Amino acid sequence: MNLEEKQENYEVIFDSMKALIEGEKDWIANLANVSALLYQHLEDVNWAGFYLMKEGELVLGPFQGKPACIRIEIGSGVCGSAVEDEKTYIVDDVHKFNGHIACDPNSSSEIVVPLFYDDEIIGVLDIDSPTLNNFDQVDKKYLEKMMNHLLKGSKVEK
């Protein structure tokens, strides 16, 4: 998929997400639908879902894919590092990421987007791919935009 096709695909996914969550305030229901939408429409993805902050750690939330690690400490793995550093992580090769948590040994690259609500991180979006170098700045731009819209439209329970 070339750059233009990738951007067009994200525009379709974003429009679909807006339609899915329009008028629905339930936080968990929206997370479940968004994880399914991303899993079905992103190219070369083997896991897409959310980890939510609970009592100082990340706890598995709605997702699509193989069973996953249930709890992740802040600062641990890509997800915990994204929370600790308060920024999106794009990892081209997870096997070279110091402290990577291998929930699925078939995963090769990953993108993790922190979820900010009232200037506080309340969780992360985590997407894995079996292909090296699957994520780039286009993914980052659109996924951050989608998560901002999702958080504005949902009644977030901390």
Beta strands, then each sheet from edge to edge (+ up, - down):
strand 1: 47-54
strand 2: 57-65
strand 3: 71-73
strand 4: 89-91
strand 5: 109-117
strand 6: 120-129
sheet 1: 3+ 2- 1+ 6- 5+ 4-
end
